[in-house]
Amino acid sequence: MTLLSRTKEISKKRGLSLDELAIKAGLSSKSIYQWDRSSPKSENLEKVANVLNVSTDYLLERTDKMNSYSSPEKQRDLKYVLENDPILAFDGKPISEKYKRVILELLSEEDD
């Protein structure tokens, strides 16, 4: 599998076309398609990985682990995921920013 095919695969799972992914990452709409012919700049690869919520190592097939949070505790922390995961979905549909805020507010009330 190539970098482009792996990016296409995870992008499709996230409900994004490559054009949409590129735009969300701040790149030109067709730039990711060029990854089959030339390697992307590291900062562009990182931007795409951030939008997809995967590690650059995952996109480069250095690992099969999609995420690389700084600690296992953070992986299980719902607040951390809600605050840092750019694409969350429930039942195959993205969760809106409004609902993310509501969930975070409810979680904050539990801390009080």
WOZIFEN-V223653 format. One record per run of one state. SS is the DSSP state (@ for helix, = for strand, . for the rest). FROM is the first residue (numbers start at 1). TO is the last residue. If there is no record, write none. Layout:
ss=<SS	SS>
from=<FROM	FROM>
to=<TO	TO>
//
This chain:
ss=<.	@	.	@	.	@	.	@	.	@	.	@	.	@	.	=	.	=	.	@	.>
from=<1	3	14	18	25	31	37	42	53	56	60	72	77	78	85	89	91	93	95	97	112>
to=<2	13	17	24	30	36	41	52	55	59	71	76	77	84	88	90	92	94	96	111	112>
//
